[in-house]
Amino acid sequence: MLPKGILLSTSANGEMDTMTIGWGSLGTDWSRPVFTVLVRKSRHTKTLIEANPEFTINVPLEGADVRKIISWCGTRSGRDTDKFADCELHVVPGEKVAAPAIAELPLTLECKVIYKQEQDKEAIKEDILKSHYPNGDLHTAYIGEIVNAYILEK
Ligand SMILES: Cc1cc2nc3c(=O)[nH]c(=O)nc-3n(C[C@H](O)[C@H](O)[C@H](O)COP(=O)(O)O)c2cc1C
């Protein structure tokens, strides 16, 4: 069964962060394999990805119970706490990007941002604007070219 979220991890300015994402897509753009994430303005992750436009996507293997990790990393900000320490995550440096891989969610996509765009409020359908952006916390889409993909060995 797929978990209700996976992790998006970043690193910049001498710190790391990871956050739960439910929005994201795998695809092909400009003939390159890409993973696109949508990050709201308010996320600490946004500060880090702007400072270092690289990230990893961290996916658990089938059968692993990562519900507590997904819940914690989706409700706490890296501004206030070290989520890696809180969840006792084992971090492995990325091979081709300066962002961490995570042993507990070993399927790893290493991505370099090749395009980003902040949502245009005027272009969003009225009902979606009301339901998802009552306080204007818009998403920025980051299209990351997948430059490396692997499953961390135990
Ligand atoms: C299941 C789930 C899915 C989420 N998906 C997203 C997402 O796609 N984009 C986003 O900006 N926030 C998403 N969030 C919220 C962030 O994970 C949450 O605000 C987190 O605390 C941000 O951490 P940061 O401030 O360290 O970046 C999601 C939360 C949960 C629980």
The ligand as an SDF file (V2000), in Angstrom:
LIG
                    3D

 31 33  0  0  0  0  0  0  0  0999 V2000
   -0.0320   14.0360    4.0730 C   0  0  0  0  0  0  0  0  0  0  0  0
    0.6020   15.4200    3.9520 C   0  0  0  0  0  0  0  0  0  0  0  0
    0.9170   15.9200    2.7020 C   0  0  0  0  0  0  0  0  0  0  0  0
    1.4850   17.2020    2.5590 C   0  0  0  0  0  0  0  0  0  0  0  0
    1.7980   17.6710    1.3070 N   0  0  0  0  0  0  0  0  0  0  0  0
    2.3620   18.9010    1.1620 C   0  0  0  0  0  0  0  0  0  0  0  0
    2.7190   19.3790   -0.1500 C   0  0  0  0  0  0  0  0  0  0  0  0
    2.6010   18.6880   -1.1740 O   0  0  0  0  0  0  0  0  0  0  0  0
    3.2170   20.6550   -0.2320 N   0  0  0  0  0  0  0  0  0  0  0  0
    3.3930   21.4720    0.8740 C   0  0  0  0  0  0  0  0  0  0  0  0
    3.8510   22.6230    0.7300 O   0  0  0  0  0  0  0  0  0  0  0  0
    3.0940   21.0050    2.1250 N   0  0  0  0  0  0  0  0  0  0  0  0
    2.6000   19.7550    2.2870 C   0  0  0  0  0  0  0  0  0  0  0  0
    2.2970   19.2730    3.5560 N   0  0  0  0  0  0  0  0  0  0  0  0
    2.5850   20.1110    4.7350 C   0  0  0  0  0  0  0  0  0  0  0  0
    4.0830   20.1110    5.1550 C   0  0  0  0  0  0  0  0  0  0  0  0
    4.5950   18.7850    5.1810 O   0  0  0  0  0  0  0  0  0  0  0  0
    4.2130   20.7380    6.5540 C   0  0  0  0  0  0  0  0  0  0  0  0
    3.7170   22.0620    6.5370 O   0  0  0  0  0  0  0  0  0  0  0  0
    5.6360   20.7080    7.1170 C   0  0  0  0  0  0  0  0  0  0  0  0
    5.5600   20.9740    8.4940 O   0  0  0  0  0  0  0  0  0  0  0  0
    6.5680   21.7130    6.4310 C   0  0  0  0  0  0  0  0  0  0  0  0
    7.8420   21.5640    7.0010 O   0  0  0  0  0  0  0  0  0  0  0  0
    9.0100   22.6610    6.8350 P   0  0  0  0  0  0  0  0  0  0  0  0
    8.4880   23.9770    7.3970 O   0  0  0  0  0  0  0  0  0  0  0  0
   10.1340   22.0880    7.6480 O   0  0  0  0  0  0  0  0  0  0  0  0
    9.3180   22.7550    5.3760 O   0  0  0  0  0  0  0  0  0  0  0  0
    1.7420   17.9900    3.7130 C   0  0  0  0  0  0  0  0  0  0  0  0
    1.4360   17.4710    4.9950 C   0  0  0  0  0  0  0  0  0  0  0  0
    0.8880   16.1970    5.1120 C   0  0  0  0  0  0  0  0  0  0  0  0
    0.5850   15.6620    6.5050 C   0  0  0  0  0  0  0  0  0  0  0  0
  1  2  1  0
  2  3  1  0
  2 30  2  0
  3  4  2  0
  4  5  1  0
  4 28  1  0
  5  6  2  0
  6  7  1  0
  6 13  1  0
  7  8  2  0
  7  9  1  0
  9 10  1  0
 10 11  2  0
 10 12  1  0
 12 13  2  0
 13 14  1  0
 14 15  1  0
 14 28  1  0
 15 16  1  0
 16 17  1  0
 16 18  1  0
 18 19  1  0
 18 20  1  0
 20 21  1  0
 20 22  1  0
 22 23  1  0
 23 24  1  0
 24 25  2  0
 24 26  1  0
 24 27  1  0
 28 29  2  0
 29 30  1  0
 30 31  1  0
M  END
$$$$
